């Protein structure tokens, strides 16, 4: 129940309770953030000190991080794979004095700061992010627009600061944004936590979609959920990944809530391109992306095929892959069944 729809006498109480809950969530996330940052710094320190051990280091060389990651990720999850261990090592090297770290910032903030080469700029962005309470999105924007460099070069600092502040107003921030951060969830050891936090309904839809594709008997082999693909600076997570051995290609799915947007389409095109670059083998065909938008009234399904692969998709892929109509009907059937069974209402 929203306060606006409640009885007028309840509105003050609801407002107080809502504020208590928001404050508690904020404090809980901050506590986890602080522990995660300290742990990542200590892991980085131990790795660097081990590397500086002379002959011991020479015995492992470049295989040290993969060797550590193999054991740590197996026990504690993919939050401690080679890529993340590399970030932790770089974190210690960039911020060797632990007491100089700003406790207001999360591990995702510090990973963003590692993109800044200049030590003075990195220090400034860290202090400013803490002082101004910037979200990670805000920090990424300020770094990407060279905010620090523009301030140094400008004769009118106030104008630059005013322009930057106005651009940040559209970037909201809440404890939920941090709770849903896959990097934080991996650190906590929650498998498929991104899917879990999307809600029971989304989980059930993906469960049904997985079963539907496997039962089609058209060459689908399940690869995984919440599959991570990484660049040097950022991680991305794909809801559902299959390999079709008849077409010899990956098929990736992304489930969205609400209406299909241009941003959703652009994101899937990026996923397809990255999957082609990072996972596609020399004998594999082009990757196919499928966006699933589960809406309150009717679901939307859209295929994503990169430019240059349209003819192959039309002549070969469409003979094996389920049509958009089939996927949409299956999504709607499962959504309706769950709503009836559990009394759920789909809220966009």
C-alpha positions as CSV (number, residue, x, y, z in Angstrom):
1,X,0.0,0.0,0.0
2,X,1.3,3.4,-0.9
3,X,0.9,6.3,1.5
4,X,-1.1,8.3,-1.1
5,X,-3.7,5.6,-1.2
6,X,-3.8,5.0,2.6
7,X,-6.3,6.4,5.0
8,X,-5.3,10.0,5.8
9,X,-4.8,9.2,9.5
10,X,-2.2,6.5,8.6
11,X,-0.1,8.6,6.3
12,X,2.1,10.2,9.0
13,X,2.7,6.7,10.5
14,X,3.4,5.2,7.1
15,X,5.9,8.0,6.3
16,X,7.8,7.4,9.6
17,X,7.9,3.6,9.0
18,X,9.0,4.0,5.5
19,X,11.8,6.3,6.6
20,X,12.9,3.8,9.2
21,X,13.1,1.0,6.6
22,X,15.0,3.2,4.2
23,X,17.5,4.1,6.9
24,X,17.9,0.5,8.0
25,X,18.6,-0.7,4.4
26,X,21.0,2.1,3.9
27,X,22.9,1.2,7.1
28,X,22.9,-2.5,6.2
29,X,24.4,-1.9,2.8
30,X,27.0,0.5,4.2
31,X,28.1,-2.1,6.7
32,X,28.5,-4.8,3.9
33,X,30.3,-2.2,1.7
34,X,32.9,-1.5,4.4
35,X,33.6,-5.1,5.0
36,X,33.9,-5.9,1.3
37,X,36.3,-3.0,0.7
38,X,38.5,-4.1,3.6
39,X,38.5,-7.7,2.5
40,X,39.3,-6.9,-1.1
41,X,42.2,-4.6,0.0
42,X,43.6,-7.3,2.2
43,X,43.4,-9.9,-0.5
44,X,45.2,-7.6,-2.8
45,X,47.9,-6.9,-0.2
46,X,48.5,-10.6,0.4
47,X,48.8,-11.3,-3.4
48,X,51.3,-8.5,-3.9
49,X,53.4,-9.5,-0.9
50,X,53.4,-13.1,-2.1
51,X,54.5,-11.9,-5.6
52,X,57.4,-10.0,-4.0
53,X,58.7,-13.2,-2.5
54,X,61.4,-13.7,-5.1
55,X,61.8,-17.3,-6.0
56,X,58.3,-18.2,-4.9
57,X,56.9,-15.6,-7.3
58,X,59.1,-17.0,-10.1
59,X,57.6,-20.5,-9.6
60,X,54.1,-19.2,-10.5
61,X,54.6,-16.2,-12.7
62,X,51.5,-15.2,-14.6
63,X,49.7,-18.3,-13.5
64,X,49.4,-17.1,-9.9
65,X,46.0,-15.5,-10.2
66,X,44.4,-18.2,-12.3
67,X,45.7,-20.8,-9.8
68,X,44.3,-18.9,-6.8
69,X,41.0,-18.2,-8.6
70,X,40.5,-21.9,-9.4
71,X,40.5,-22.7,-5.7
72,X,38.8,-19.6,-4.3
73,X,36.0,-19.4,-6.9
74,X,35.2,-23.1,-6.4
75,X,34.6,-22.6,-2.7
76,X,33.4,-19.0,-2.5
77,X,31.9,-18.2,-5.9
78,X,32.7,-16.3,-9.0
79,X,33.2,-13.1,-7.0
80,X,36.8,-14.4,-6.5
81,X,37.6,-15.4,-10.1
82,X,40.8,-14.3,-11.8
83,X,39.3,-11.0,-13.1
84,X,38.2,-10.0,-9.6
85,X,41.5,-11.0,-8.0
86,X,43.2,-8.9,-10.6
87,X,41.1,-5.9,-9.6
88,X,41.9,-6.5,-5.9
89,X,45.6,-6.6,-6.7
90,X,45.3,-3.4,-8.6
91,X,43.2,-1.9,-5.8
92,X,46.0,-2.4,-3.2
93,X,48.7,-1.0,-5.6
94,X,46.6,2.1,-6.3
95,X,45.6,2.6,-2.7
96,X,48.5,1.2,-0.6
97,X,47.5,3.0,2.6
98,X,44.3,1.4,4.0
99,X,43.5,4.2,6.4
100,X,43.4,6.6,3.5
101,X,40.4,4.8,2.0
102,X,37.1,6.5,2.3
103,X,34.6,4.4,4.2
104,X,31.7,6.0,2.4
105,X,32.5,4.3,-0.9
106,X,31.7,0.8,-2.0
107,X,33.9,-1.8,-3.8
108,X,32.2,-0.9,-7.0
109,X,33.2,2.7,-6.5
110,X,36.8,1.7,-6.1
111,X,36.7,-0.6,-9.1
112,X,35.5,2.5,-11.1
113,X,38.3,4.6,-9.7
114,X,40.9,2.1,-10.9
115,X,40.1,3.3,-14.5
116,X,41.7,6.6,-13.6
117,X,45.4,6.6,-14.4
118,X,46.5,9.8,-12.7
119,X,47.1,9.3,-9.0
120,X,46.1,12.9,-8.2
121,X,42.9,12.7,-10.3
122,X,42.1,9.3,-8.7
123,X,42.5,10.7,-5.2
124,X,40.4,13.7,-6.1
125,X,37.6,11.6,-7.5
126,X,37.6,9.4,-4.4
127,X,37.4,12.3,-2.0
128,X,34.7,14.1,-4.1
129,X,32.6,11.0,-4.5
130,X,32.6,10.5,-0.7
131,X,32.0,14.2,0.1
132,X,29.2,14.5,-2.5
133,X,27.7,11.1,-1.8
134,X,28.0,10.1,-5.5
135,X,26.5,6.8,-6.7
136,X,28.7,4.6,-8.8
137,X,26.7,5.8,-11.9
138,X,27.4,9.4,-10.9
139,X,31.1,8.6,-10.4
140,X,31.3,6.9,-13.8
141,X,29.7,9.9,-15.4
142,X,32.1,12.4,-13.8
143,X,35.1,10.3,-14.8
144,X,33.8,9.8,-18.3
145,X,33.2,13.5,-18.8
146,X,36.7,14.4,-17.4
147,X,35.1,16.5,-14.6
148,X,38.4,16.9,-12.7
149,X,40.4,17.8,-15.8
150,X,37.7,20.3,-16.9
151,X,37.8,22.0,-13.4
152,X,41.5,22.4,-13.6
153,X,41.4,23.9,-17.1
154,X,38.4,26.2,-16.5
155,X,38.6,29.8,-15.4
156,X,35.0,29.5,-14.3
157,X,34.9,26.6,-11.8
158,X,31.4,27.5,-10.6
159,X,30.0,27.1,-14.1
160,X,31.6,23.7,-14.5
161,X,30.3,22.5,-11.1
162,X,26.8,23.8,-11.8
163,X,26.7,22.0,-15.1
164,X,27.9,18.8,-13.6
165,X,25.4,19.0,-10.7
166,X,22.5,19.5,-13.1
167,X,23.6,16.4,-15.1
168,X,23.7,14.3,-11.9
169,X,20.2,15.1,-10.8
170,X,18.7,12.6,-13.1
171,X,20.9,9.8,-11.6
172,X,19.0,8.4,-8.6
173,X,20.6,6.5,-5.8
174,X,19.0,4.2,-3.3
175,X,20.1,1.2,-1.1
176,X,18.3,-1.1,-3.5
177,X,20.7,0.0,-6.3
178,X,23.6,-1.3,-4.2
179,X,21.8,-4.4,-3.0
180,X,21.2,-5.4,-6.6
181,X,24.9,-4.9,-7.6
182,X,26.1,-8.3,-8.9
183,X,29.6,-7.5,-7.6
184,X,28.3,-7.2,-4.0
185,X,26.0,-10.3,-4.4
186,X,29.0,-12.4,-5.6
187,X,31.0,-11.2,-2.6
188,X,28.3,-12.5,-0.3
189,X,28.3,-15.8,-2.1
190,X,24.7,-15.7,-3.3
191,X,24.3,-17.9,-6.4
192,X,22.2,-16.4,-9.1
193,X,21.4,-13.6,-6.7
194,X,20.6,-11.1,-9.4
195,X,17.8,-13.4,-10.6
196,X,16.6,-14.0,-7.1
197,X,16.2,-10.3,-6.4
198,X,14.2,-9.7,-9.5
199,X,11.5,-11.6,-7.8
200,X,9.8,-15.0,-7.6
201,X,7.8,-14.2,-10.7
202,X,10.8,-13.5,-13.0
203,X,12.5,-16.6,-11.6
204,X,9.5,-18.8,-12.4
205,X,9.3,-17.3,-15.9
206,X,12.9,-18.2,-16.6
207,X,12.4,-21.6,-15.2
208,X,9.6,-22.3,-17.5
209,X,11.4,-20.8,-20.5
210,X,14.4,-23.1,-19.8
211,X,12.1,-26.1,-19.7
212,X,10.2,-25.1,-22.8
213,X,13.4,-24.8,-24.9
214,X,14.8,-28.1,-23.7
215,X,11.5,-29.9,-24.4
216,X,11.4,-28.5,-28.0
217,X,13.8,-31.1,-29.1
218,X,15.5,-28.7,-31.6
219,X,19.1,-28.9,-30.4
220,X,19.0,-26.6,-27.4
221,X,21.6,-27.4,-24.7
222,X,21.6,-25.4,-21.4
223,X,24.7,-23.4,-20.7
224,X,23.9,-21.4,-17.6
225,X,22.1,-18.5,-15.9
226,X,23.4,-15.1,-15.0
227,X,26.4,-15.7,-17.2
228,X,29.0,-13.1,-16.8
229,X,30.9,-11.5,-19.7
230,X,33.6,-9.1,-18.8
231,X,35.6,-6.3,-20.4
232,X,38.7,-4.8,-18.7
233,X,36.5,-2.3,-16.9
234,X,33.0,-3.7,-16.5
235,X,31.0,-7.0,-15.9
236,X,27.7,-7.8,-17.6
237,X,25.3,-10.6,-16.7
238,X,23.0,-12.4,-19.1
239,X,19.9,-14.1,-17.7
240,X,19.9,-17.3,-19.7
241,X,22.4,-18.9,-22.2
242,X,21.9,-21.9,-24.4
243,X,23.9,-23.5,-27.1
244,X,22.1,-24.9,-30.2
245,X,24.1,-27.8,-31.6
246,X,22.0,-27.9,-34.8
247,X,22.9,-24.3,-35.6
248,X,26.2,-24.4,-33.8
249,X,25.6,-21.0,-32.1
250,X,24.9,-19.5,-28.7
251,X,21.4,-18.2,-28.0
252,X,21.2,-15.7,-25.2
253,X,18.1,-14.4,-23.4
254,X,17.5,-11.2,-21.4
255,X,14.3,-10.8,-19.3
256,X,13.0,-7.2,-18.9
257,X,10.1,-5.8,-17.0
258,X,7.9,-3.1,-18.6
259,X,7.9,-1.8,-22.1
260,X,10.7,-2.6,-24.6
261,X,13.0,0.4,-24.9
262,X,15.7,1.4,-27.4
263,X,18.2,1.0,-24.5
264,X,17.1,-2.6,-24.0
265,X,17.7,-3.3,-27.7
266,X,21.1,-1.5,-27.7
267,X,22.1,-3.5,-24.6
268,X,21.2,-6.8,-26.2
269,X,23.1,-5.9,-29.4
270,X,26.1,-5.2,-27.2
271,X,25.7,-8.6,-25.4
272,X,25.5,-10.4,-28.8
273,X,28.6,-8.6,-30.0
274,X,30.6,-9.3,-26.8
275,X,29.5,-12.9,-26.9
276,X,30.7,-13.2,-30.4
277,X,34.0,-11.7,-29.5
278,X,34.6,-13.5,-26.2
279,X,32.8,-16.9,-26.4
280,X,32.2,-17.8,-30.0
281,X,34.5,-20.4,-31.4
282,X,36.0,-20.5,-34.9
283,X,33.4,-23.1,-36.0
284,X,30.4,-21.4,-34.3
285,X,27.8,-19.4,-36.1
286,X,26.8,-15.9,-35.1
287,X,25.3,-15.5,-31.6
288,X,21.5,-14.8,-31.4
289,X,20.0,-12.6,-28.7
290,X,16.4,-12.7,-27.6
291,X,14.8,-10.0,-25.4
292,X,11.8,-11.0,-23.4
293,X,9.7,-8.1,-22.0
294,X,7.1,-9.5,-19.6
295,X,4.4,-6.8,-19.3
296,X,1.2,-6.7,-17.4
297,X,-1.0,-6.8,-20.5
298,X,1.0,-8.7,-23.1
299,X,4.6,-9.9,-23.4
300,X,6.9,-8.7,-26.1
301,X,9.7,-10.9,-27.6
302,X,12.3,-9.6,-30.0
303,X,15.2,-11.2,-31.7
304,X,18.6,-9.4,-31.9
305,X,20.9,-10.3,-34.9
306,X,23.9,-8.3,-35.7
307,X,24.2,-6.6,-39.1
308,X,25.6,-9.0,-41.7
309,X,23.9,-12.0,-40.2
310,X,20.3,-11.3,-41.2
311,X,20.4,-13.5,-44.3
312,X,21.7,-16.5,-42.3
313,X,19.1,-15.9,-39.6
314,X,16.2,-15.8,-42.2
315,X,17.4,-18.8,-44.2
316,X,18.6,-21.1,-41.5
317,X,18.1,-20.0,-37.9
318,X,14.4,-19.4,-38.2
319,X,13.9,-23.0,-39.2
320,X,15.1,-24.2,-35.8
321,X,14.5,-21.4,-33.3
322,X,11.1,-20.8,-31.9
323,X,9.2,-17.9,-33.4
324,X,8.7,-14.7,-31.5
325,X,5.0,-15.6,-31.3
326,X,5.7,-19.0,-29.7
327,X,8.0,-17.5,-27.1
328,X,5.5,-14.7,-26.3
329,X,2.6,-17.2,-25.9
330,X,4.7,-19.4,-23.6
331,X,5.7,-16.4,-21.5
332,X,2.1,-15.2,-21.2
333,X,0.8,-18.7,-20.4
334,X,3.3,-19.1,-17.5
335,X,2.7,-15.5,-16.3
336,X,-1.1,-16.1,-16.2
337,X,-0.7,-19.5,-14.5
338,X,1.5,-18.0,-11.8
339,X,-0.8,-15.1,-11.2
340,X,-3.8,-17.4,-10.8
341,X,-2.0,-19.9,-8.6
342,X,-0.3,-17.4,-6.2
343,X,-2.6,-14.4,-6.5
344,X,0.2,-12.4,-8.0
345,X,-0.2,-9.1,-9.9
346,X,2.4,-8.1,-12.4
347,X,3.5,-4.6,-11.6
348,X,5.5,-2.7,-14.3
